[in-house]
Amino acid sequence: MRKRLILLMVITLLVISAFNTATVFGASASFSVSGGGTYNVGDTVRITYTYSGATFGVATTVIKYDPSILQYQSPPSGGEGPSTASGEIRVIAGSGNQSSTLSVTVTFKALKAGSSTISFSHDVVDYDFNQLSVPSKSTTVTVTNSSSSASGNANLASLSVSAGTLSPSFSASRT
């Protein structure tokens, strides 16, 4: 009798587990950023980021930057985004169709000398709308003012005097 009861319980558990299945996803994706570095005031700064390593559906990315250093210029290529921004841009990339990579380029204008960290946070799902784990990353853009850079030559070699003569004549070695 005891063996029959145990056998009945085992069969019941197997039947219940066959109809009650759940798939657990812990998938992840790779994320890369390019375009950081040093630029001059007035330069166009293009930051490109790419998701890879999965079959993507949609990726929502929040990009944060210093709006006193960089000015958002255009809707990103490969995604949708705002036409203006004040330090934060939300970009939606992907059409819901299967894609093995998602790549987006965002354009800024360098406004003034300084440094801005551009950080990325994500909400990414695969083609089956399963959440993907994506590492957070950032890049730094440094803006310099090229018009204020000195040549390092203080010899005044091209100095000239009009309406008169210079006596004694100019010499870089004489102070």
C-alpha positions as CSV (number, residue, x, y, z in Angstrom):
1,M,0.0,0.0,0.0
2,R,2.8,2.4,0.9
3,K,4.6,1.8,-2.4
4,R,1.4,2.5,-4.4
5,L,1.0,5.8,-2.5
6,I,4.5,6.9,-3.2
7,L,4.2,5.8,-6.9
8,L,0.9,7.8,-7.2
9,M,2.6,10.9,-5.7
10,V,5.6,10.7,-8.1
11,I,3.3,10.3,-11.1
12,T,1.2,13.2,-10.0
13,L,4.2,15.4,-9.6
14,L,5.5,14.5,-13.0
15,V,2.2,15.3,-14.6
16,I,1.9,18.6,-12.9
17,S,5.5,19.6,-13.7
18,A,4.9,18.7,-17.4
19,F,2.1,21.2,-17.6
20,N,3.6,23.9,-15.5
21,T,6.8,24.8,-17.2
22,A,8.4,28.3,-17.1
23,T,11.4,29.4,-19.1
24,V,13.9,31.5,-17.2
25,F,16.0,33.9,-19.2
26,G,19.2,35.4,-17.9
27,A,20.5,36.4,-21.3
28,S,22.9,39.3,-21.7
29,A,24.2,41.5,-24.6
30,S,27.4,43.3,-25.3
31,F,27.5,47.1,-25.4
32,S,30.3,49.3,-27.0
33,V,30.8,53.1,-27.3
34,S,33.0,55.0,-29.7
35,G,33.6,58.7,-30.3
36,G,34.9,60.0,-27.0
37,G,38.2,62.0,-27.0
38,T,39.3,65.5,-27.4
39,Y,37.6,68.1,-29.6
40,N,37.9,71.9,-30.2
41,V,35.1,74.4,-29.5
42,G,32.7,74.4,-32.4
43,D,33.6,70.8,-33.5
44,T,30.9,68.2,-34.2
45,V,31.1,65.3,-31.8
46,R,29.6,62.0,-32.9
47,I,29.1,59.3,-30.3
48,T,28.2,55.9,-31.7
49,Y,27.0,53.1,-29.4
50,T,26.3,49.5,-30.4
51,Y,24.4,46.5,-28.9
52,S,25.5,43.1,-30.0
53,G,25.4,39.4,-29.0
54,A,21.7,38.7,-29.1
55,T,18.7,38.9,-31.4
56,F,17.3,42.3,-30.5
57,G,13.8,43.6,-30.6
58,V,14.0,47.1,-29.0
59,A,16.5,49.0,-26.9
60,T,15.7,52.1,-25.0
61,T,18.8,54.1,-24.0
62,V,19.0,57.1,-21.7
63,I,22.1,59.2,-22.5
64,K,23.2,61.8,-19.9
65,Y,25.8,64.6,-20.6
66,D,26.8,68.1,-19.5
67,P,24.7,70.6,-21.6
68,S,27.0,73.4,-20.7
69,I,29.9,71.6,-22.7
70,L,27.9,69.8,-25.4
71,Q,24.8,70.8,-27.3
72,Y,22.6,68.0,-28.7
73,Q,22.3,68.5,-32.5
74,S,20.2,65.9,-34.3
75,P,18.0,62.9,-34.0
76,P,20.2,59.9,-33.8
77,S,20.7,57.7,-36.8
78,G,19.3,54.2,-36.3
79,G,16.8,55.4,-33.7
80,E,14.2,57.9,-32.6
81,G,14.9,60.7,-30.2
82,P,14.0,64.2,-29.1
83,S,14.8,67.2,-31.3
84,T,16.1,69.1,-28.2
85,A,17.6,68.1,-25.0
86,S,19.0,69.5,-21.8
87,G,21.4,67.0,-20.5
88,E,19.4,63.9,-21.1
89,I,18.3,62.1,-24.2
90,R,16.0,59.1,-24.4
91,V,16.6,57.1,-27.6
92,I,14.5,54.1,-28.8
93,A,16.3,51.9,-31.3
94,G,15.0,48.9,-33.2
95,S,11.7,48.3,-34.9
96,G,10.7,45.1,-33.1
97,N,12.0,43.1,-36.0
98,Q,14.9,40.6,-35.4
99,S,18.3,42.3,-35.5
100,S,21.7,40.9,-34.5
101,T,23.0,44.4,-33.7
102,L,21.6,47.8,-33.0
103,S,23.8,50.8,-33.6
104,V,23.0,54.4,-33.0
105,T,25.0,57.6,-33.6
106,V,24.1,60.8,-31.7
107,T,25.5,64.2,-32.7
108,F,26.6,67.0,-30.4
109,K,28.3,70.4,-30.9
110,A,31.2,71.3,-28.6
111,L,30.2,74.6,-26.9
112,K,33.0,75.6,-24.6
113,A,36.2,74.3,-23.1
114,G,35.7,71.6,-20.4
115,S,35.0,67.9,-20.0
116,S,31.7,66.0,-20.2
117,T,31.1,62.4,-19.2
118,I,28.5,60.8,-21.4
119,S,26.8,58.0,-19.6
120,F,24.4,55.3,-20.9
121,S,21.7,53.4,-19.1
122,H,19.6,50.7,-20.8
123,D,16.3,48.9,-21.1
124,V,16.9,46.2,-23.8
125,V,14.7,43.3,-24.8
126,D,15.3,40.5,-27.3
127,Y,13.0,39.6,-30.2
128,D,10.8,37.5,-27.8
129,F,10.6,40.6,-25.4
130,N,12.8,38.9,-22.8
131,Q,14.8,41.4,-20.7
132,L,18.5,41.4,-21.5
133,S,21.3,42.3,-19.1
134,V,23.5,45.0,-20.6
135,P,26.5,46.6,-18.8
136,S,26.4,50.4,-18.2
137,K,29.2,52.3,-19.8
138,S,30.4,55.9,-20.2
139,T,32.8,57.9,-22.3
140,T,34.4,61.3,-21.8
141,V,34.6,64.2,-24.3
142,T,37.1,66.9,-23.6
143,V,36.7,70.2,-25.3
144,T,39.6,72.6,-25.8
145,N,39.6,76.2,-26.9
146,S,42.1,76.2,-29.8
147,S,42.0,80.0,-30.3
148,S,43.5,80.5,-26.9
149,S,46.5,78.2,-27.4
150,A,49.9,80.0,-27.4
151,S,52.6,79.2,-29.9
152,G,55.4,79.1,-27.2
153,N,57.5,81.6,-29.3
154,A,57.8,84.9,-27.5
155,N,60.7,86.3,-29.6
156,L,58.6,88.9,-31.4
157,A,60.5,88.2,-34.6
158,S,58.0,90.0,-36.8
159,L,57.8,93.1,-34.7
160,S,58.2,96.3,-36.8
161,V,58.0,100.0,-36.0
162,S,56.4,102.5,-38.4
163,A,57.3,106.2,-38.8
164,G,60.7,106.1,-37.2
165,T,63.7,103.9,-36.4
166,L,64.3,101.5,-33.6
167,S,67.5,102.1,-31.7
168,P,69.2,99.8,-30.7
169,S,67.7,97.3,-33.2
170,F,65.6,94.5,-31.8
171,S,67.3,91.3,-30.5
172,A,65.5,88.3,-29.0
173,S,68.4,87.8,-26.6
174,R,68.3,91.3,-25.2
175,T,65.8,92.3,-22.5
